[in-house]
């Protein structure tokens, strides 16, 4: 979850948010934050986690980002061995202040499939952190098209009509501050269109994951 959404939830609900990391194949619960909220303490009695180089499959040293893989230790019916999650994260090398012996996984920095093909390492996670800090923004979607060998990026936003103009202006300002977008524009490989709007409806069935839309063939 983007830090900006955590901050908004804590401010509006006057509560403390504890994040957990998991997926269906893990039985949903893979790790959870303690009261210090410095990484996810892993469920090591049931799952063995590794962080690997996604190209070579070799384990990364603690503190270096790689792909998270896990092996089920107690499942009999359909065990998973070095299951590749597609998530990019790193083990935190220092002990947690809570003094647990459980290893800690740092915040997921993005998904391998979530990197946008404009170069310079731009990911949806990075855009989430910047854009979801915009007040009144409900959702957004980046759309990519190919234009004469360059990539054209358009961000479509979803917001209440009374806040729409303000949201569009804020998104337009903040998106220019994302380093990967700055590099793409400076190098001439990226063109940025004006921010668009989604209209009154933003379709979701409650389970689909938001992702960038590629408007050109692979």
Buried (B, 14 or more C-beta within 10 A) or exposed (E): EBEBBBEBBEEEEEEEBEBBBBBEBBBEBBBBBBEEEBBBBBBEEBBBBBBBEBEEEEBBEBEEBBBBBBBBEEEEEEEBEEBBBBBBBBBBEEEBEEEEEBBBBBBBBBBEEBBBEBBBEBBBBBBBBBBBBBEEBEBBBBBBBEEEEBBBBBBBBBBEEEBBEBBBEBBBEBBEEBEBBBBBBEEEBBBBEEBBBBEEEBEEEEEEEBEBEBEEEE
